[in-house]
Amino acid sequence: MLCYLTGFRSLPVAAALAGGIFLVDTRSSLQFAVASLYVIVVLVAAHDLRRRGVVIMGVTCAFLTVLSHVLVHGFALTGTAPLRSAVSLISILIATILVLRNVSANQRVKEVERERANLARFFSPKIVDQLVGIHTPFSFARRQPATVLFADMIGFTAYSSGKPPDVVICLLRDLLHLLSEAVFSNHGSVDKYLGDGLMAFFGPPLTSLRDATNAAVCALEIVKSLECWNRQHTRCNEGAVRIAVGIHYGEVVQGNIGSEKRLELTLVGDTVNIASRVEAYCRTLDASVLVTGEFVEALLAEGSLELANAFVDEGFHVLRGCKEPIRLFSVRRTKVGPATGQLAGLQSSSG
């Protein structure tokens, strides 16, 4: 117990107050409930102590009240002394209960803040507010449909070659911030960062009727934002950083994976693997954005006809690690030029 209480700043003050009140209650002849002053001890202790410490301090104050009564009045239950002691004990009990409730409320606020900060690494602010509000547990695995997006920057290694390490990290943070903002602004979630790219998903844990639409707008927004970034940062003698975005729609398994020391919420399954393969295939077709037929069908199901028409049918292709050919649709690099007028029109029509 002493080890548990060691190091708290309020403990010496509380102990000194308790000792002083005990001496006054035991040695003076004051005819009022002096032991009620132990309430101050409980309040002082609450400044630093946790729930267990507050309970220990409350029990200690109650014990000192009873001890003082026994030392002065013995075990006699006549007169006003027992009544004064009872009033003091009730005061200590009420104060302890109120302090415990306040400590619990403060702990809950801190837990919510920590939970919000943790969720904010992966989810958009709107989703974070919903998750914190409904207190949804995510410690168990679940299976549900989702739109999975992989984005990778092509040419970043060549662009950053020869630059100082701090400049390279600054550029990488700038570009990843660009990708993350596009995901979050379209109600998506970042699953993980992958070097100079990321994996994102739209849907879990709170699905909507616009998950595929949001993913499509996000992909087009990434292309537009990176073009703007290139115009601001790329010099004539430097190659521009290009983007490869792959999207697939299907069923995923979501859950916490890792060791006991580090668990992360992530998606796994064939849908994730195919989305990754689609992103890698962007280099073969020289496409900025490459999506699957299942994703286009999801767009049509959501009523996003104009967005679906923005993708060009590339036919069936056999991707690495996939047994069956997959139908792909693309947004060619030449179709989204510096003017970005078509892209802006697509984004406004999808909103």
N, C-alpha and C positions, 0 to 999 in steps of 0.2 A: 504493500500500500504506500509506504514511504517513497519507494522508487517511482511509483506512478505519479505521485504528487510533486516530486522534485523538479525544480526548474520553472514552476509557475510563478509569475511575478506577484500575483495577488495573494498567494498562500501566506507569506509572512505577515502581511497586513491583516488578513482574516484571522490568523492564529493569534496575533496580538490583541485584536478586538475581542475574540472569544475569551482569552485569558482575563482581560480586563473586566468584561461583563460577568464572568464567573466569580471573580473576587468581589465585585460590588454586590452581586446577588447573594453571596455567601456571608460576607462580613458586615454588610450594612443592615440597618434596621428600617429601610425604606418600605413603606406599606403599599407598593404597587408592583405590577408584574414586570420586574426588571429584566427577566429572561426574555421578554418580548423583543428586546434589543438584539437578540441573536439573529433577527431577520436581516439586520444590516450585514452581519457576517455572511449570510447566505448570498446576499446581493453582491457583496464584494467578491466572494469566491466565484460567482458566475462570470466575472469578467474574463477569466482565463481558463477555468476548469471546464471539463466536458461533463457529460451527463453523469458518468460514474463518480467523478469528483464532487459534483454538486450533491448527489445523494449521500456520499460519505460525510460531507460537511453538514448537511441537514441532520443526519443521524447523530453526528458528534454533538451538535448544538442541543438536540433533544436529550441526549445522555447527560450533558453538563447541567441542563435544567433539572432533571430528576435527581442527579447527584447533589446539587446544591440544596434542593428541598430536603433530601434525606439527612444531609449533614446538619442543617439548621433545625428542622422540625421532626426529624425521625420519620417513623412510618405512621404517625398520627394523621387521621383524615378529618380532623375537626378544625373549625375556624375558617378563616379566609385564605390561608396559605395554599391549600390544595386547589382552590378555585383560581388563584393567581397563576399557579403552575400550569393548570389546565389551559388557561387563556394563552399562556406563553407557548405551550406545545402546539396548540391549534394555529397560532400565528406562524410558528416555524414550519408547520406542515403546509399551510396555504402558500407561504413564500416559496418553499421548495418546489411545490407543484407548478406554480406560475413560472419560476425560473427554468424548470425542466422543459416546459412548453415553449418558452422563448428560445432556449438552446436548441431544441428540436427544429423550430422554425428557421433559425439561422443556419443550421446544418443543411436543411432542405434547400435553402436559397443557394448555399455554396455548391451543393450537389447539382442543382439545376444549372448553375453557371458553368461548372466543369463539364456537365453533359452537353450544354449548348456549345461550348468551345470545342469539344471533341467532335460533335456532329457537324459543326461549321466547316471542318476540314474536308468533308465529303459531300455535304448536301447544301442546296441553295438556302438562303435565309427563310424563304417561305416554307420550305419543307421542314427546316429546323424548328420553326415556330409550331408547326402542326405536330411534330414528333414530341416536342417537349410538353405540349398541351395535353396530348392524349396518353402520355406516359406509356408508349408502346414498347414492350420488351423485344429485344432482338438477339437474345442469347440462343434461340433455337433456329434450326434450319427451316426454310420454307421454299416451296416451288411455285413459281408464278411467271407469267409472260413478261418480257422486258425487251426494250430496244437497247442494244449494246453498241457503243461507238468507240473506235480506236482512232487516235490521231497521232501522227508522227511527223516531225519536221525533217525534211530532206534538204541536205546541203548545209546543215548547221555546223557540222564538223569542219567543213572546208571554209565556211564563213568565219568561224572563230579561230581558225589556225593562225598561229603566230601572235595572237593577242594575249595579254597578261591574264593569269588565272582569275583575278577579281573581276576583270572586264567580261570574261567568258561566263562566269557565274551570274553576273548582273544581267547579261543578255539572255541567259537561259531563264532566269526568274521573270524577266520581262515577257518573254514569249509564252512561258507556262501560265503566267497571269492572264495573258491574252486568251489562251485556250480555256482556262478556268472560268473567266468572266462570261465567255460565250455559252459555256455549259450551264452555269448558275442562272444567267439571265433568261434561259429558256427552260427553267425548272428541272434541270438534270442534276445528276450527282456524280462526283468524281470518285471512282473506285480506287485508283492508284495512279501515281506518276511513274512513267517508264522512261527514265533518262531524259530525252528531249521530246517526249510525248506523254500521252496519258490514255487511260481507259475510263470511259464514262458510261453511265446508263440512265435510261429514262423509264420511269415506271415504279419499280420497287423503291421504298417499301409502300408508298401510297400511289397506286396506279390512277390514271386519269384517262379521259377519252381523247387526249391529244398527245400521247407519249411519242408516237412515231412522227407526228407533225412537228413537235418541239425538237426532236432529234434532227430532222431535215433542215429546219430553220437554223439550228445550231451549226450544222456542218457548213451551210452556205455563209453564215456569219463568220465562221472561222476563216474561210477562204478570203472573204472581203477584208477582215481585220488584218490578216497577214499581208495582203497586198498593200494596205495602207502603211503597215509597219515597214515593209521593204522600201516604199517610196521615201520614208523618213530616215531610214538608217543605212540603206545600201548605197555605196558609192559606185562610180562607173567601172572601177577596176575590180569590184567584188561581185561574186555571184549571189543572186538573191536566194533567200531561204524559201523553199517551197513546202507545201503541206500535202500529206496523204491521209485521207479520212476514209475509214471503212465502217459500214453500218450493217447490222443484221438484226432481224426480229425473230424471237422465238422464246421458248421456255427456258428458264434458268433456275439454278438452285442458289439461294442466298443464305448466308450464315457466317458465323464467326470462325475463322481458321487461324492457326498459328500455335504457339506454345502458351503455357500458363502465364509466362511473363509478358507476352505480347500477343494479343488477339486483335484481329482486324476484320471488320465486316466487308465481305466481298462476294462477287458472283462467280459461279463456276458452271461448267456444262458445255455441251456442243455449240450452243449459241455464241458463247464467248470465244470459243476456238475458231469458229467460222468467221466471226467479225474480225478477229486478228488476222486470219488468212486473207480476207478481203482487203484489209488495209495494206498488207504487203503486196497484193496483186496490183495496186494502183500504179506501181512502177512499171509493170508489164504493159498496161494499157495507157500509160501516161495520163492518168486521170487524177484530178484533185480530190474528187469524192467518188467513191464506188460503193454501191449498195446492192443488196440481194433482192430477188423477186419477192421473197416473203415480206421484206420491208416495204416495197412498193405496194403490195397488196394491203398491208396495214395502213398505208397512207390513204388508199382508196376507201378502205373501210371507215376511216375517220372523216371522209368527205373532203380531203385535201387534194382535189383533182389537179389543180394548177401546179402544185408542188410535185406531184407524181409525174406530170408531163415534162417537168424540167429535167428529168433523167432520161438519158438515151439508152435504148436497149442494146446491150453488147452481146447478147446471146448467151449460150451455155459455155462454161469453162470449168476445167478440172483444177481445183486448187490443191496445193500441197497438204497432204494429210486427210483429204476428203475423198471418199470412195466414189461418190456420185457427182456428176457435173452440177454446177450451181449457176443459175441464171443471174447475170449481173447487169446493173444499170449504172451509168456514169454521168458525171459532170466533167467534161473535158476542160483542160486548162485554158484553151482558147475561147471557151464559152463564157468565162467570167473574166472580163478584161478590166483595165484600169478604170473605165467609166463606172462600172458596177451598177449601171442603171437597171439592167435586167434583175440583178440580185436584189436590189432595193425593192423592186416591184413585187418580187416573189415574197419577200419578208412581209411587206405590208398586206398583201392579199391573204397570207396565211394567218395573220394575227386576228 
